[in-house]
Amino acid sequence: MNDAAAAEGDLIARKEGSAGIIRLNRPKAINAVTLEMFHDIDRALDLFEADGDVAVVVLEGAGDRGLCAGGDIRALWESSKVKGDLGKILWRDEYILNARIKKFPKPYVAFMDGIVMGGGVGLSAHSRHRVVTERTKLAMPEVGLGFFPDVGGTYLLSRSPGEIGTYFGLTGTTMNGPDAIYAKFADAVVPSAKLPALREALTKVATGTGSAEIDRLIGGFATGEKSGPVAAIQAKIDGWFARGRMEDVVAALTADGSDMARDTLKTLGEKSPRGMVVTLKLLRLARATATLEECLVREYRAALEVFASEDFREGVRAAVIDKDRNPTWSPARIEQVTPEMLAPYFAEIGADELKFPDSK
């Protein structure tokens, strides 16, 4: 598959039987998505939605490392350095696509096998049928880049049980497949060895097949697992993270003093203080927000502010460019993040506000 796929471009969209297949095809980059790929996915959805012979859409990743490692962060970093507009354009089109996927009128099945991060979460976790495997490693590690969990991540994380989403969003901790189901990022665990058979079955479903029938079909391949390791520690997580301020989260972890609390503190200590404070506020606002679109509008405002920030450039430099894993954050401590620093992340942005098409 890989050799043939390599000749077909970064995004492959084609009909196989009654399925519209969308394959992210950058296996050497773990299928990291570019602006052009978002546009290609949108066009593919146009075609599959209009085609009466397409019963279901299937999203998959080329290669064996994962569905998608996220967005093309290096290109965003380069644009940010020269005060370019890639962030403004890419995130606008990406977020609009995320919202479209959630409302897509035909069953949309995402194979979340292997690594699923950042932009890959946006393309998969808003779909109606989300399939993980024993190889799934799902994470939203953006706070470590001076950013926050975007692509509707604040919507998803705010709907996880208790403070599980707050924990995953602030620490960037990786979920396995059952964790993802417990956190409401996925629906079914299917052994990776069974994915080809499930994929084949999906290409044979009758036109007009509804989501309930697709659920039953997937269920025939699924293990039935509903919760992973994180469920066992939810009580502790809830006790630490049920706070409105990062200072109070840190105080609760410090007072606990257990090995897990100390490890969590160490992880938080590596993240952008500004990014953590912004993330926590976005999550609390998302919890009281009814729709994905409303969360995406708020995320877009914050994302444009992040794009212009030194923390974003420094976070990407340390993690992706120089790979020294030693960012110098500004400010360096959470208690130094002032209301004045936060205000621009949440302010309305006039003509640049994210707007969704009335219909697609």
C-alpha positions, -999 to +999 in steps of 0.1 A: +000+000+000+028+025+009+047+025-024+015+029-044+002+055-020+034+075-021+028+083-057-007+096-050+000+127-030-004+137+006-041+131+007-058+102-010-096+103-015-114+076-034-144+053-034-140+017-025-174+000-028-199+020-009-172+037+013-156+071+007-120+065+018-099+095+031-063+085+037-037+108+052-007+099+032+025+113+048+037+082+066+073+095+071+058+124+090+032+102+108+007+119+085+011+154+099-015+175+081-009+206+061-032+235+050-035+219+015-045+185+031-073+202+050-086+217+018-083+183+001-103+167+029-130+194+026-133+188-012-134+150-006-163+155+019-181+176-008-179+148-032-188+120-008-217+139+006-232+145-028-226+110-041-256+089-035-236+057-039-214+066-009-229+052+023-201+059+048-168+078+050-137+062+065-107+082+077-074+063+080-036+070+080-010+055+058+019+035+073+019+017+106+029+045+130-004+063+135-033+081+121-018+116+125+008+132+146-008+167+143-004+198+122+027+209+103+041+227+133+074+236+117+056+256+090+036+275+116+067+283+135+085+296+104+054+319+097+052+330+133+088+341+133+083+365+104+049+377+116+032+358+087-004+348+084-003+310+081-018+305+116-047+328+108-054+310+076-047+274+086-065+274+119-095+291+104-099+265+077-090+236+101-115+246+127-143+250+102-135+215+089-136+202+125-171+215+129-181+201+096-169+166+105-191+167+137-222+175+117-214+154+086-247+139+074-234+104+066-217+080+090-181+091+094-157+064+108-122+073+121-096+046+125-076+061+154-048+035+153-013+043+166-004+080+173-033+105+172-023+140+183-033+176+179-048+181+144-053+144+141-077+145+171-096+173+153-101+151+122-111+120+142-125+127+177-154+148+164-166+120+141-197+099+148-178+065+149-144+066+166-124+034+166-092+029+187-069-001+190-044-016+214-018+005+196-036+039+201-015+067+217-038+097+218-026+130+233-031+168+232+004+179+242+000+215+230+007+232+264+042+220+261+045+241+229+033+273+246-002+266+231-034+250+243-055+220+232-073+234+202-092+218+172-122+216+195-100+200+222-115+223+249-149+211+239-139+174+241-118+176+272-145+196+291-169+167+285-147+140+299-158+125+333-149+147+363-115+164+359-101+137+336-101+162+307-084+189+328-057+164+337-051+153+301-053+189+287-028+204+312-003+175+314-004+163+278-005+127+291-010+100+265-043+080+265-044+044+254-075+031+236-096+023+266-086+056+282-098+074+251-132+057+254-134+066+291-125+102+283-152+103+256-127+107+228-135+074+212-163+048+210-149+013+204-117-007+208-110-029+178-079-050+177-056-037+150-055-071+135-092-068+128-091-034+112-087-047+076-118-069+080-138-040+095-126-018+067-137-044+042-171-047+058-176-009+057-170-009+020-200-032+016-227-014+036-258-005+018-265+031+008-287+048+033-273+028+062-277+047+095-253+053+123-270+028+146-263+000+121-227+012+117-224+010+155-236-026+154-212-035+126-182-020+145-194-037+177-191-071+161-153-064+158-149-046+192-134-059+225-161-042+246-135-024+267-148+009+282-122+022+306-084+022+309-059+029+336-070+065+341-104+055+355-087+039+385-071+072+395-100+095+387-107+102+424-072+115+429-073+135+397-106+151+406-092+161+440-062+178+425-077+194+394-112+206+405-098+241+408-104+274+390-068+286+392-035+269+383-020+281+416-046+260+435-040+229+413-003+232+422-011+237+459-033+206+459-006+184+443+021+198+466+000+191+497-007+155+485+030+146+483+024+111+468+047+098+441+020+104+415+014+139+427+051+147+425+053+132+390+024+153+379+039+184+394+072+177+375+052+173+343+034+206+349+067+222+357+078+216+321+048+233+305+043+269+296+029+287+326+009+311+303-003+281+283-015+263+314-034+293+327-050+299+293-059+262+289-075+260+323-097+291+316-106+278+282-117+244+297-138+260+324-155+282+298-160+252+275-177+233+303-205+259+303-206+261+264-233+242+245-217+237+211-184+228+194-187+259+172-188+282+202-157+266+216-139+268+183-147+306+180-131+310+215-101+288+205-095+308+174-093+341+193-068+325+216-048+308+188-042+341+170-027+355+202-006+324+207+007+326+172+021+360+178+037+350+212+073+343+221+061+313+242+048+296+210+080+302+191+101+291+221+080+260+228+082+248+192+120+256+190+127+235+221+105+205+211+107+204+173+135+226+159+165+223+183+150+195+203+168+205+234+136+201+255+146+231+275+123+260+267+126+294+285+090+304+292+078+340+296+067+344+323+086+316+340+060+310+368+022+306+369+018+333+396+035+358+372+007+354+346-014+385+351-050+393+341-036+418+317-016+391+300-046+369+297-071+394+284-060+394+247-065+356+245-102+360+252-110+394+235-132+396+204-113+401+172-137+420+150-135+411+113-112+382+120-137+363+141-142+327+131-173+323+110-189+290+098-206+285+065-244+284+068-244+251+050-220+229+031 
